[in-house]
Amino acid sequence: MNPPKRLLVIHRALAPYRIELLNTLSAAFDAHIYFEFASPIEQRFDAGELAKRVHFQSSVLPPAPEIPGLKNFRPYAASLVRSLRPDVVLCSEFNLLTLTLAAACRLFSPKTKLYVLCDDNEQMAEAELRYGRGLKHRMLSYVDGVILCDSRACDLYASRFATLDRERFVFFPILQDEKVLRPLYEQAFGIGRDLRHDLVPDSTRMMLYVGRLSEEKNLPALIDSLSTLPNDVHLVIVGDGPMQSILMNQAQATGYPERIVFAGKKEGAELYAYYTQADCLVLPSTRECFGSVVNEALIAGVPVVCSDIAGASCLITESNGRTFSPMQPNALSQACNDLLASITPFCGDSLRPSLMPFTFEQAIAPVLSLLSR
């Protein structure tokens, strides 16, 4: 039996929606995992909660040298390639770090294959194909493979850059493993049942938003749309961010402030409790690479209204939600009303079946196949 391939992973930072991917890679390969940053720049997660689910060893790269105009310059990454001589390198996005790794592989380990995780959505891929002439455009042809979280972007890039080898481009959405997440939801179900009684009146429907309260999330439109929805629909907003005070003032100025709840930022069991009780989740973003909350809701059996800008819209089918264009007037309200027409207030005593169109194991199989080539 051949020993597992040596895999060097350099990822941006540890986040809950990438833990299962890294756990799986660690189990399948002789993995050496590094992060550029100790925590995500625009998001904050409880390190203790994350540690409960991590089954791999990792390190953080030394700080990047402060050189004007050289963002993502990580010379230490080249030394890792030189010392480890990995069979495979997997990094995130197309930037100076990717170029550094490509050069290091060429100089120190010519047999090493370089793969890139890319979070481009369909809109970003279309712009790259139309206007791109820089580093990413060149490296899309150069690297050994690209893993994309949006199936539409994957098809677009493959049609341009993989005419001789379509399998270089693989679709893998940003997923958590339902075998890990559903037991956590089940544990939080009782908390969620009590929580729902406190949040919304009995016999009403609970529409959930989870995420940052920032401009690109299009939350003013979501709050406005509530006026066009049935009166028994209440909106629960979970998260914090720079627009919090603006949104709270907007909610107070509506004619229905009692139908809008700002719950604040939640993590771990507290967050899972909200998912277990929601009647639907809405992701109304005007800019969104993916939207991991869509997967989290679907695993809990919660249908989703999702902006078609988000890569996660590729997870939505007629049986588990609706998609809409946030650029079209009234499209959000129409999608919400359409989905809500088929939903009665959830009052079950157990977790609903998952609404994901495929399992984590099915989704990651092409990734493992690509990295094992």
C-alpha positions as CSV (number, residue, x, y, z in Angstrom):
1,M,0.0,0.0,0.0
2,N,1.4,3.4,-1.0
3,P,1.9,6.0,1.7
4,P,-0.5,9.0,1.6
5,K,0.6,11.9,-0.5
6,R,2.2,14.8,1.3
7,L,-0.2,17.8,1.1
8,L,0.7,21.4,2.0
9,V,-2.4,23.5,2.7
10,I,-2.2,27.3,3.1
11,H,-5.6,28.8,3.9
12,R,-6.6,32.3,4.9
13,A,-7.9,31.5,8.4
14,L,-9.9,28.9,10.4
15,A,-13.7,29.4,10.0
16,P,-16.4,26.9,11.0
17,Y,-17.5,26.4,7.4
18,R,-14.1,25.1,6.4
19,I,-13.4,22.8,9.3
20,E,-14.9,19.6,7.7
21,L,-12.9,20.1,4.5
22,L,-9.7,20.4,6.4
23,N,-10.6,17.5,8.7
24,T,-11.2,15.4,5.6
25,L,-7.9,16.4,3.9
26,S,-6.0,15.7,7.1
27,A,-7.4,12.2,7.2
28,A,-6.8,11.5,3.5
29,F,-3.3,12.9,3.2
30,D,-0.1,13.5,5.1
31,A,-1.3,17.0,5.6
32,H,0.6,20.1,6.8
33,I,-1.9,22.9,7.4
34,Y,-1.0,26.5,7.7
35,F,-3.1,29.7,8.1
36,E,-2.2,33.1,6.9
37,F,-4.0,34.7,9.8
38,A,-5.0,33.5,13.3
39,S,-8.6,34.5,12.7
40,P,-10.7,35.9,9.8
41,I,-10.2,39.6,9.2
42,E,-13.9,40.5,8.8
43,Q,-15.5,37.8,11.0
44,R,-15.1,36.8,14.7
45,F,-15.5,33.3,15.9
46,D,-15.2,31.7,19.3
47,A,-11.8,29.8,19.2
48,G,-13.0,27.4,21.9
49,E,-16.1,26.4,19.9
50,L,-14.0,25.9,16.7
51,A,-11.5,23.8,18.6
52,K,-14.1,21.2,19.6
53,R,-14.6,20.2,16.0
54,V,-11.0,20.4,14.7
55,H,-9.2,17.1,14.2
56,F,-5.9,18.3,12.6
57,Q,-2.7,20.1,13.6
58,S,-2.1,23.5,12.2
59,S,0.2,26.6,12.4
60,V,0.0,30.2,11.5
61,L,2.4,31.7,9.0
62,P,4.8,34.4,10.3
63,P,3.5,37.9,9.7
64,A,4.0,39.2,6.2
65,P,6.7,41.8,5.7
66,E,5.4,45.3,5.4
67,I,6.3,46.2,1.8
68,P,4.1,48.8,0.1
69,G,2.2,47.4,-2.8
70,L,3.0,43.7,-2.0
71,K,-0.1,42.4,-0.4
72,N,-0.1,38.7,0.4
73,F,3.7,38.4,0.0
74,R,4.6,35.4,2.1
75,P,8.2,34.4,1.6
76,Y,7.9,31.8,4.3
77,A,5.6,29.8,2.0
78,A,8.5,29.2,-0.4
79,S,10.6,27.8,2.4
80,L,7.8,25.4,3.3
81,V,7.8,24.1,-0.3
82,R,11.6,23.8,-0.2
83,S,11.7,21.9,3.1
84,L,8.6,19.7,2.8
85,R,8.8,18.9,-1.0
86,P,5.1,18.2,-1.0
87,D,3.3,16.1,-3.6
88,V,0.4,18.6,-3.6
89,V,-0.1,22.2,-2.6
90,L,-3.5,23.7,-2.0
91,C,-3.9,27.4,-1.4
92,S,-6.7,30.0,-1.4
93,E,-7.5,32.4,-4.2
94,F,-5.2,33.9,-6.8
95,N,-2.8,36.5,-5.4
96,L,0.9,37.0,-4.7
97,L,0.9,34.1,-2.3
98,T,-0.3,31.8,-5.1
99,L,2.4,33.2,-7.4
100,T,5.0,32.6,-4.7
101,L,4.0,29.0,-4.3
102,A,4.0,28.4,-8.0
103,A,7.5,29.8,-8.3
104,A,8.7,27.8,-5.3
105,C,7.3,24.6,-6.8
106,R,9.0,25.3,-10.1
107,L,12.4,26.0,-8.4
108,F,12.5,23.5,-5.5
109,S,9.9,20.8,-6.2
110,P,9.1,20.5,-9.9
111,K,6.8,17.4,-9.5
112,T,4.6,19.2,-7.0
113,K,1.1,20.0,-8.2
114,L,-0.6,23.3,-7.3
115,Y,-4.3,23.6,-6.7
116,V,-6.4,26.6,-5.8
117,L,-9.6,27.1,-3.8
118,C,-11.5,29.9,-5.4
119,D,-14.6,31.5,-4.0
120,D,-15.6,33.4,-7.2
121,N,-19.4,33.4,-7.8
122,E,-21.0,33.6,-11.3
123,Q,-20.9,37.3,-11.4
124,M,-17.2,37.5,-10.5
125,A,-16.3,34.8,-13.1
126,E,-18.2,36.6,-15.8
127,A,-16.3,39.8,-15.0
128,E,-12.9,38.0,-15.0
129,L,-13.6,36.4,-18.4
130,R,-14.7,39.7,-19.8
131,Y,-12.2,42.1,-18.4
132,G,-9.5,40.1,-16.6
133,R,-6.0,40.3,-18.0
134,G,-3.9,40.1,-14.8
135,L,-2.5,37.5,-12.5
136,K,-5.6,35.4,-12.0
137,H,-6.3,35.2,-15.7
138,R,-2.8,33.8,-16.4
139,M,-2.8,31.5,-13.4
140,L,-6.2,29.9,-14.2
141,S,-4.4,28.3,-17.2
142,Y,-1.2,27.6,-15.3
143,V,-2.3,25.8,-12.1
144,D,-3.0,22.1,-12.0
145,G,-6.6,22.5,-10.8
146,V,-9.1,24.9,-9.4
147,I,-11.8,24.1,-6.8
148,L,-14.8,26.5,-7.0
149,C,-17.7,27.0,-4.6
150,D,-20.2,28.1,-7.3
151,S,-21.1,25.5,-10.0
152,R,-21.9,28.3,-12.5
153,A,-18.4,29.9,-12.1
154,C,-16.9,26.4,-12.4
155,D,-18.6,25.8,-15.7
156,L,-17.6,29.3,-17.0
157,Y,-13.9,28.9,-16.1
158,A,-13.8,25.3,-17.4
159,S,-15.2,26.4,-20.8
160,R,-12.5,29.0,-21.2
161,F,-9.4,27.5,-19.5
162,A,-9.9,23.7,-19.5
163,T,-10.7,22.7,-23.1
164,L,-8.3,19.8,-22.9
165,D,-8.8,18.8,-19.3
166,R,-12.3,19.6,-17.9
167,E,-11.6,17.7,-14.7
168,R,-9.0,20.4,-13.7
169,F,-12.1,22.4,-12.5
170,V,-14.1,21.0,-9.7
171,F,-17.2,22.2,-8.0
172,F,-17.2,22.0,-4.2
173,P,-19.5,24.4,-2.3
174,I,-18.7,25.7,1.1
175,L,-20.2,23.0,3.2
176,Q,-20.3,21.6,6.7
177,D,-20.8,17.8,7.2
178,E,-24.4,17.0,8.1
179,K,-23.1,14.0,10.1
180,V,-21.3,16.5,12.4
181,L,-23.8,19.3,12.3
182,R,-27.1,17.5,12.7
183,P,-26.2,16.0,16.1
184,L,-25.3,19.5,17.3
185,Y,-28.7,20.7,16.1
186,E,-30.4,17.9,17.9
187,Q,-28.7,18.8,21.1
188,A,-29.8,22.4,20.7
189,F,-33.4,21.6,19.7
190,G,-34.8,21.9,23.3
191,I,-33.1,25.3,23.8
192,G,-34.5,26.4,20.4
193,R,-38.1,25.4,21.3
194,D,-38.0,27.6,24.4
195,L,-36.3,30.3,22.4
196,R,-39.0,30.4,19.8
197,H,-41.7,31.0,22.4
198,D,-39.7,34.0,23.6
199,L,-39.0,35.4,20.2
200,V,-42.3,35.2,18.3
201,P,-45.9,34.7,19.3
202,D,-47.5,31.2,19.0
203,S,-49.0,30.3,15.6
204,T,-46.8,32.8,13.8
205,R,-44.0,32.1,11.3
206,M,-40.3,32.9,12.0
207,M,-38.2,34.2,9.1
208,L,-34.5,34.1,10.0
209,Y,-31.5,36.1,8.8
210,V,-28.0,35.1,10.0
211,G,-24.9,37.1,9.2
212,R,-23.1,40.4,9.3
213,L,-25.2,43.6,9.5
214,S,-23.4,45.3,6.6
215,E,-24.3,47.2,3.4
216,E,-23.8,44.3,1.0
217,K,-26.3,42.1,2.8
218,N,-29.2,44.2,1.6
219,L,-31.0,44.2,4.9
220,P,-32.9,47.4,4.5
221,A,-34.7,45.7,1.6
222,L,-35.5,42.7,3.7
223,I,-37.0,44.9,6.5
224,D,-39.0,46.8,3.9
225,S,-40.3,43.5,2.3
226,L,-41.9,42.5,5.6
227,S,-44.7,45.0,4.8
228,T,-45.7,42.9,1.8
229,L,-45.7,39.6,3.7
230,P,-48.5,38.1,5.7
231,N,-48.9,39.7,9.2
232,D,-48.1,36.4,10.9
233,V,-44.5,36.5,9.6
234,H,-41.9,37.8,12.0
235,L,-38.2,38.5,11.1
236,V,-35.5,37.5,13.5
237,I,-32.0,39.0,12.7
238,V,-29.0,37.2,14.2
239,G,-25.7,39.0,13.8
240,D,-23.9,42.3,14.4
241,G,-22.0,44.7,12.2
242,P,-21.6,48.4,11.2
243,M,-25.3,48.9,10.1
244,Q,-26.8,47.7,13.3
245,S,-28.0,51.1,14.7
246,I,-29.2,52.1,11.2
247,L,-31.3,49.0,10.8
248,M,-32.7,49.2,14.3
249,N,-33.8,52.7,13.6
250,Q,-35.4,51.6,10.3
251,A,-37.3,48.8,12.1
252,Q,-38.6,51.3,14.7
253,A,-39.8,53.6,11.9
254,T,-41.9,50.9,10.2
255,G,-45.4,50.3,11.1
256,Y,-44.6,46.9,12.5
257,P,-41.6,47.1,14.9
258,E,-43.0,44.3,17.0
259,R,-42.5,41.9,14.0
260,I,-38.7,42.5,13.9
261,V,-36.2,41.1,16.5
262,F,-32.5,41.9,16.7
263,A,-31.0,38.9,18.5
264,G,-27.3,39.9,18.3
265,K,-24.4,37.7,17.3
266,K,-24.7,34.0,18.2
267,E,-22.3,31.0,17.9
268,G,-22.2,27.4,18.7
269,A,-25.3,25.9,20.5
270,E,-26.9,29.3,20.7
271,L,-26.8,29.8,17.0
272,Y,-27.9,26.2,16.3
273,A,-31.0,26.7,18.4
274,Y,-32.2,29.4,16.0
275,Y,-31.7,27.2,13.0
276,T,-33.8,24.4,14.5
277,Q,-36.8,26.6,14.9
278,A,-36.9,28.9,11.9
279,D,-39.6,28.5,9.3
280,C,-37.4,29.8,6.6
281,L,-34.0,31.6,6.2
282,V,-33.4,34.6,3.9
283,L,-30.1,35.6,2.3
284,P,-30.9,38.8,0.4
285,S,-27.3,39.9,-0.5
286,T,-26.4,42.2,-3.4
287,R,-22.7,41.0,-3.1
288,E,-21.9,37.5,-1.8
289,C,-19.2,35.0,-2.8
290,F,-21.1,32.1,-1.4
291,G,-23.2,32.4,1.8
292,S,-22.4,29.5,4.1
293,V,-25.6,30.1,6.2
294,V,-27.6,28.6,3.3
295,N,-26.0,25.2,3.8
296,E,-26.4,25.5,7.6
297,A,-30.1,26.2,7.3
298,L,-30.7,23.4,4.7
299,I,-29.0,20.8,7.0
300,A,-31.5,21.8,9.7
301,G,-34.4,21.2,7.3
302,V,-35.1,25.0,6.9
303,P,-36.0,26.1,3.4
304,V,-34.2,29.2,2.0
305,V,-34.9,32.3,0.0
306,C,-31.5,33.1,-1.6
307,S,-30.1,35.9,-3.7
308,D,-29.0,34.5,-7.1
309,I,-25.8,36.6,-6.7
310,A,-24.6,34.2,-3.9
311,G,-22.8,31.0,-4.9
312,A,-25.0,29.2,-2.4
313,S,-27.9,29.7,-4.7
314,C,-26.6,26.6,-6.6
315,L,-27.8,24.6,-3.6
316,I,-31.4,25.8,-4.0
317,T,-34.0,23.7,-5.8
318,E,-37.8,24.0,-6.2
319,S,-38.2,21.6,-3.2
320,N,-36.0,23.4,-0.7
321,G,-36.4,27.2,-1.4
322,R,-36.5,30.0,-3.9
323,T,-33.9,32.2,-5.6
324,F,-34.3,35.8,-6.8
325,S,-32.4,38.7,-8.3
326,P,-31.8,41.4,-5.7
327,M,-31.4,43.9,-8.6
328,Q,-35.1,43.5,-9.6
329,P,-37.7,45.5,-7.7
330,N,-40.1,43.4,-5.7
331,A,-38.3,40.2,-6.5
332,L,-37.3,39.6,-2.9
333,S,-40.9,40.0,-1.7
334,Q,-42.3,37.8,-4.5
335,A,-39.8,35.0,-3.7
336,C,-40.6,35.2,0.1
337,N,-44.4,35.2,-0.5
338,D,-44.0,32.3,-2.9
339,L,-42.1,30.2,-0.4
340,L,-44.2,31.2,2.6
341,A,-47.4,30.1,0.8
342,S,-46.3,26.5,1.3
343,I,-45.1,26.9,4.9
344,T,-47.1,26.6,8.1
345,P,-45.7,27.6,11.5
346,F,-43.2,24.9,12.7
347,C,-44.3,23.2,15.8
348,G,-42.6,19.8,15.6
349,D,-40.9,18.0,18.5
350,S,-37.8,16.9,16.6
351,L,-35.4,18.1,14.0
352,R,-36.7,18.2,10.4
353,P,-35.0,16.1,7.7
354,S,-32.1,17.8,5.9
355,L,-33.0,19.7,2.7
356,M,-29.5,19.6,1.2
357,P,-29.6,18.2,-2.4
358,F,-26.5,16.1,-1.7
359,T,-24.3,15.0,1.2
360,F,-20.9,16.4,2.2
361,E,-19.4,13.0,1.4
362,Q,-20.8,13.1,-2.2
363,A,-19.6,16.7,-2.6
364,I,-16.0,16.2,-1.5
365,A,-15.4,13.0,-3.5
366,P,-14.4,15.0,-6.7
367,V,-12.0,17.1,-4.6
368,L,-10.2,14.1,-3.2
369,S,-10.0,12.6,-6.7
370,L,-8.5,15.8,-8.1
371,L,-5.9,16.1,-5.3
372,S,-4.9,12.5,-5.8
373,R,-4.2,12.7,-9.5
